[in-house]
Amino acid sequence: MITFDPDALSARVGELEESMGAPGFWDDQKRAAAISSEHARLARRRERYDSLAGDADDLAQLLELSSDDGELDEVEDAVNDLRRRLLRVQEDALFSGEYDAGDAVVSIHAGEGGTDAQDWAEMLLRMYLRWAEGRGYETELLEASPGEEAGLKSATFTVAGENAYGVLKAERGVHRLVRLSPFDAAHRRHTSFAQVIVSPLLSDDAGIEVDESELRIDTYRASGAGGQHVNKTDSAVRITHLPTGIVVSVQNERSQLSNKQTALKILRSRLAELEQEQREEELARERGDVMTTGFGSQIRSYVLHPYQLVKDHRTDVEEGNTQAVLDGRLDEFIQAYLLQQAATAGS
């Protein structure tokens, strides 16, 4: 499967530049902004490819001149760096969805498993924040609801950066943890679940309308056990979308109005994601695929006892270094899923 076509990319950049140079380009502000954004994104993609190709040529020459083990070690390190960068370039070519290039909203909800599940939700939050930091993305925690004894009942954060939604949508689904419970006096093995919901972070003019008559808006005082993930304010807002049952909570600002505006923005994002999921389910039915959701259909298992293994059940990718994964090493799982989806879409 071709995952990157530099000639087609250059041609598209040329088409966009021609459009941007046409008379009256800025008469339609929304269209002009979309074209400018696509041009900037594709131009950066082509620059990354050109840089990668140039460094590969330099490395080939360095390899010819290398004569001792020390120089060969340097070449090996450079090859590994090129391989990582190549994967990112190939990954860029996999995004074609309406919202893939933009930012994302991620919500984590503790599922079955009691206190263990709430602790697992907090572990997942830490994992994703570390992963985002490693990718150079910016994150902002919007809400974190502490559990009664430990962990989190839920958390919501935004991820800002190129292709953030396109990448993170690979993580939506149920994540399963198997370990010896630190909350069990007998130290028995427990299984717990948490659900990850990923939505595109939409701009205010994205066209997703919300009828306020269909909303229940509650305000409350945020509280909890403390810690860096808990934001204490007197003006937390919880919005329930009655037709779908979607609930959004925000408590990161002191202003109730600001929290309400942020919650409405996230709600529009969740509604857009719901539309995406419904389209995907329809396509899956047309292909004869069976799509399941819920806490009995985990996408990935993280087993810490009696052995150490993280396995993605969609792609069968496995990793024995569970601590590295929990510290944010997720790219192998994400890229395998994105390639699988691209192959399915092209079949």
C-alpha positions as CSV (number, residue, x, y, z in Angstrom):
1,M,0.0,0.0,0.0
2,I,1.3,3.5,-0.9
3,T,1.2,5.6,2.2
4,F,3.0,8.7,0.9
5,D,3.1,10.2,-2.6
6,P,5.4,13.2,-2.7
7,D,4.5,14.1,-6.4
8,A,0.7,14.1,-5.6
9,L,1.4,16.1,-2.5
10,S,3.4,18.7,-4.5
11,A,0.7,18.9,-7.1
12,R,-2.0,19.5,-4.4
13,V,0.2,22.3,-2.8
14,G,0.5,23.9,-6.3
15,E,-3.3,23.8,-6.7
16,L,-3.9,25.4,-3.4
17,E,-1.3,28.1,-4.1
18,E,-3.1,28.8,-7.4
19,S,-6.4,29.2,-5.5
20,M,-4.9,31.5,-2.9
21,G,-3.5,33.7,-5.7
22,A,-6.9,34.0,-7.4
23,P,-8.8,37.4,-7.4
24,G,-11.4,37.6,-4.6
25,F,-9.8,34.7,-2.7
26,W,-10.7,36.3,0.7
27,D,-14.2,37.2,-0.3
28,D,-15.4,33.9,1.3
29,Q,-13.6,34.0,4.6
30,K,-14.5,30.5,5.7
31,R,-13.4,28.9,2.4
32,A,-10.2,30.9,2.4
33,A,-9.3,29.9,5.9
34,A,-9.9,26.2,5.1
35,I,-7.7,26.4,2.0
36,S,-4.9,28.4,3.8
37,S,-5.0,25.8,6.6
38,E,-4.7,22.9,4.2
39,H,-1.9,24.6,2.3
40,A,0.1,25.2,5.5
41,R,-0.4,21.6,6.6
42,L,0.6,20.0,3.3
43,A,3.5,22.4,2.8
44,R,4.9,21.3,6.2
45,R,4.3,17.7,5.2
46,R,6.3,18.2,2.0
47,E,9.1,20.0,3.9
48,R,9.4,17.1,6.3
49,Y,9.6,14.6,3.4
50,D,12.3,16.7,1.7
51,S,14.3,17.0,5.0
52,L,14.0,13.2,5.5
53,A,15.1,12.4,1.9
54,G,18.1,14.8,2.3
55,D,19.2,13.3,5.6
56,A,18.8,9.7,4.1
57,D,21.2,10.7,1.3
58,D,23.7,12.2,3.8
59,L,23.5,9.0,5.9
60,A,24.2,6.8,2.9
61,Q,27.4,8.8,2.2
62,L,28.4,8.6,5.9
63,L,27.9,4.8,5.8
64,E,30.3,4.5,2.9
65,L,32.9,6.5,4.7
66,S,32.5,4.7,8.1
67,S,35.4,2.5,9.0
68,D,35.3,1.7,12.8
69,D,32.7,0.5,15.3
70,G,32.2,3.9,16.8
71,E,31.3,5.4,13.5
72,L,29.0,2.5,12.7
73,D,27.2,3.0,16.1
74,E,26.7,6.6,15.0
75,V,25.2,5.5,11.8
76,E,22.9,3.0,13.5
77,D,21.6,5.8,15.8
78,A,20.9,8.0,12.8
79,V,19.1,5.2,11.0
80,N,16.8,4.6,14.0
81,D,16.0,8.3,14.1
82,L,15.3,8.3,10.4
83,R,13.0,5.3,10.8
84,R,11.0,7.1,13.5
85,R,10.7,10.2,11.4
86,L,9.7,8.1,8.4
87,L,6.9,6.5,10.4
88,R,5.6,10.0,11.2
89,V,5.7,11.0,7.5
90,Q,3.9,7.9,6.5
91,E,1.4,8.5,9.3
92,D,0.6,11.9,7.8
93,A,-0.6,10.4,4.6
94,L,-3.3,8.3,6.4
95,F,-5.4,11.2,7.5
96,S,-8.3,12.1,5.1
97,G,-11.2,12.6,7.5
98,E,-13.0,15.9,7.9
99,Y,-11.6,16.6,11.3
100,D,-8.4,14.5,11.3
101,A,-5.9,17.4,11.0
102,G,-7.3,19.3,13.9
103,D,-7.2,19.2,17.7
104,A,-9.0,16.6,19.9
105,V,-11.0,16.4,23.1
106,V,-10.3,13.2,25.1
107,S,-12.6,11.9,27.9
108,I,-11.7,9.0,30.2
109,H,-14.4,7.3,32.2
110,A,-13.9,4.6,34.9
111,G,-16.0,1.5,34.1
112,E,-16.5,-1.8,35.9
113,G,-14.0,-2.5,38.6
114,G,-14.8,-0.1,41.5
115,T,-11.8,1.6,43.0
116,D,-9.4,-0.3,40.8
117,A,-11.2,1.1,37.7
118,Q,-11.0,4.6,39.0
119,D,-7.3,4.2,39.7
120,W,-7.0,2.8,36.1
121,A,-8.7,5.9,34.7
122,E,-6.0,8.0,36.4
123,M,-3.3,5.8,35.1
124,L,-4.7,6.2,31.6
125,L,-4.8,10.0,32.0
126,R,-1.1,10.0,33.0
127,M,-0.3,7.7,30.0
128,Y,-1.9,10.0,27.5
129,L,-0.5,13.2,28.9
130,R,3.0,11.7,28.8
131,W,2.4,10.4,25.2
132,A,1.2,13.9,24.1
133,E,4.2,15.6,25.7
134,G,6.5,13.2,23.8
135,R,4.8,14.0,20.5
136,G,5.1,17.7,21.1
137,Y,1.4,18.3,21.6
138,E,-0.1,20.8,24.0
139,T,-2.7,19.6,26.5
140,E,-5.1,21.3,28.8
141,L,-7.0,19.5,31.6
142,L,-10.6,20.6,31.6
143,E,-12.2,18.4,34.3
144,A,-11.2,15.6,36.7
145,S,-13.7,14.0,39.1
146,P,-11.9,12.2,41.9
147,G,-13.0,8.8,43.0
148,E,-14.3,8.1,46.6
149,E,-11.1,6.3,47.7
150,A,-8.5,6.8,44.9
151,G,-8.2,7.6,41.2
152,L,-10.7,9.4,39.0
153,K,-14.3,8.7,38.0
154,S,-13.7,10.8,34.9
155,A,-11.3,13.3,33.3
156,T,-11.5,15.4,30.1
157,F,-8.6,17.1,28.4
158,T,-7.8,18.7,25.1
159,V,-4.9,17.9,22.8
160,A,-3.7,20.6,20.4
161,G,-1.3,19.8,17.5
162,E,-1.2,18.7,13.9
163,N,-3.4,15.6,13.3
164,A,-4.1,15.3,17.0
165,Y,-7.7,14.0,16.4
166,G,-6.6,11.8,13.5
167,V,-4.0,10.1,15.7
168,L,-6.0,9.9,18.9
169,K,-9.1,8.4,17.4
170,A,-7.1,5.2,17.3
171,E,-7.5,5.1,21.1
172,R,-11.2,5.4,21.4
173,G,-12.8,2.4,23.0
174,V,-12.5,0.3,26.2
175,H,-9.2,-0.4,27.8
176,R,-8.8,-3.4,30.2
177,L,-6.3,-3.7,33.0
178,V,-5.4,-7.0,34.8
179,R,-3.2,-6.8,37.9
180,L,-2.9,-7.6,41.6
181,S,-5.1,-5.0,43.2
182,P,-3.4,-2.6,45.6
183,F,-6.9,-1.9,47.1
184,D,-7.6,-5.6,47.9
185,A,-6.4,-6.6,51.4
186,A,-5.8,-10.1,50.1
187,H,-3.9,-8.8,47.1
188,R,-5.9,-10.8,44.6
189,R,-5.9,-10.3,40.9
190,H,-8.6,-7.9,39.6
191,T,-9.8,-6.9,36.2
192,S,-10.9,-3.3,35.6
193,F,-12.1,-1.3,32.7
194,A,-12.1,2.4,31.5
195,Q,-13.5,3.9,28.4
196,V,-11.7,6.5,26.3
197,I,-13.8,8.8,24.1
198,V,-12.1,11.0,21.5
199,S,-13.8,13.8,19.7
200,P,-12.7,16.5,17.3
201,L,-12.3,19.9,19.0
202,L,-14.5,22.1,16.8
203,S,-14.2,25.8,16.2
204,D,-17.2,28.0,17.1
205,D,-18.2,28.2,13.4
206,A,-18.1,24.5,12.7
207,G,-21.8,24.3,12.0
208,I,-22.9,21.9,14.8
209,E,-26.0,23.5,16.3
210,V,-27.2,22.7,19.8
211,D,-30.8,23.5,20.9
212,E,-30.6,24.7,24.5
213,S,-34.1,23.5,25.1
214,E,-32.6,20.0,24.9
215,L,-30.0,20.6,27.6
216,R,-30.0,20.2,31.3
217,I,-27.4,22.5,32.9
218,D,-26.3,21.9,36.4
219,T,-23.8,24.0,38.4
220,Y,-21.8,22.7,41.4
221,R,-18.7,23.3,43.4
222,A,-15.7,21.2,42.4
223,S,-14.1,19.4,45.2
224,G,-11.8,16.4,45.7
225,A,-8.9,14.9,47.5
226,G,-6.4,17.4,45.9
227,G,-3.5,16.8,43.7
228,Q,-2.3,18.4,40.5
229,H,-5.1,16.9,38.4
230,V,-7.9,18.4,40.5
231,N,-9.1,21.9,39.6
232,K,-11.0,23.5,42.5
233,T,-13.5,26.2,41.6
234,D,-16.9,27.4,42.7
235,S,-18.5,27.4,39.3
236,A,-18.2,24.0,37.7
237,V,-20.8,23.3,35.0
238,R,-22.3,20.0,33.9
239,I,-24.4,19.8,30.7
240,T,-26.5,16.9,29.8
241,H,-27.7,16.6,26.2
242,L,-31.1,14.9,26.7
243,P,-31.7,13.4,23.3
244,T,-28.3,11.5,23.3
245,G,-27.5,11.3,27.0
246,I,-24.1,12.8,26.5
247,V,-22.8,14.5,29.7
248,V,-20.0,17.1,29.7
249,S,-18.5,18.6,32.8
250,V,-16.0,21.5,33.0
251,Q,-14.5,23.1,36.0
252,N,-11.1,24.5,35.0
253,E,-12.2,28.2,35.0
254,R,-13.4,30.4,37.9
255,S,-16.1,31.9,35.7
256,Q,-19.3,29.9,35.4
257,L,-19.9,31.5,32.0
258,S,-16.4,30.5,30.7
259,N,-17.0,26.9,31.9
260,K,-20.4,26.8,30.3
261,Q,-19.0,28.1,26.9
262,T,-16.2,25.4,27.1
263,A,-18.7,22.7,28.0
264,L,-20.9,23.7,25.0
265,K,-17.9,23.6,22.7
266,I,-17.0,20.1,23.9
267,L,-20.7,19.0,23.6
268,R,-20.6,20.1,19.9
269,S,-17.4,18.1,19.5
270,R,-19.1,15.0,21.1
271,L,-22.1,15.4,18.8
272,A,-19.8,15.6,15.7
273,E,-18.0,12.4,16.9
274,L,-21.3,10.7,17.3
275,E,-22.2,11.5,13.7
276,Q,-18.7,10.1,12.6
277,E,-19.4,6.9,14.6
278,Q,-22.8,6.5,13.0
279,R,-21.3,6.9,9.5
280,E,-18.6,4.3,10.3
281,E,-21.1,1.9,11.6
282,E,-23.1,2.2,8.4
283,L,-20.0,1.6,6.3
284,A,-19.2,-1.4,8.5
285,R,-22.6,-2.9,7.9
286,E,-22.2,-2.4,4.2
287,R,-18.9,-4.2,4.3
288,G,-20.4,-7.0,6.5
289,D,-18.2,-6.1,9.5
290,V,-19.5,-6.4,13.0
291,M,-18.8,-3.4,15.3
292,T,-19.3,-3.7,19.0
293,T,-19.0,-1.2,21.8
294,G,-19.3,-1.4,25.5
295,F,-17.3,-2.7,28.4
296,G,-17.3,-6.3,27.1
297,S,-15.5,-5.3,23.9
298,Q,-12.1,-3.9,24.9
299,I,-9.7,-2.7,22.2
300,R,-6.6,-3.3,24.3
301,S,-5.6,-5.3,27.3
302,Y,-2.8,-4.3,29.8
303,V,-1.8,-7.4,31.7
304,L,0.5,-6.8,34.7
305,H,-0.1,-10.2,36.4
306,P,0.6,-13.1,36.1
307,Y,2.7,-12.0,33.1
308,Q,3.6,-8.6,31.6
309,L,1.9,-7.9,28.2
310,V,0.0,-5.1,26.4
311,K,-2.0,-6.4,23.5
312,D,-4.2,-4.6,21.0
313,H,-7.1,-6.8,20.1
314,R,-7.8,-5.1,16.8
315,T,-4.3,-5.4,15.3
316,D,-2.7,-8.1,17.5
317,V,0.3,-5.8,18.2
318,E,1.9,-6.8,21.5
319,E,4.5,-5.2,23.8
320,G,6.0,-6.9,26.8
321,N,7.4,-3.7,28.3
322,T,4.2,-2.7,30.0
323,Q,5.8,0.1,32.0
324,A,7.1,1.8,28.8
325,V,3.5,1.7,27.4
326,L,2.1,3.1,30.6
327,D,4.7,5.8,30.4
328,G,3.4,6.9,27.0
329,R,4.9,4.6,24.4
330,L,1.8,4.2,22.2
331,D,2.9,5.0,18.7
332,E,3.4,1.4,17.6
333,F,-0.2,0.6,18.6
334,I,-1.6,3.7,17.0
335,Q,0.3,3.4,13.7
336,A,-0.7,-0.3,13.3
337,Y,-4.4,0.6,13.8
338,L,-4.2,3.6,11.4
339,L,-2.6,1.4,8.7
340,Q,-5.2,-1.3,9.2
341,Q,-8.0,1.3,8.8
342,A,-6.4,2.7,5.7
343,A,-6.1,-0.8,4.2
344,T,-9.8,-1.6,5.1
345,A,-11.0,1.7,3.6
346,G,-9.1,1.0,0.3
347,S,-10.3,-2.6,-0.1
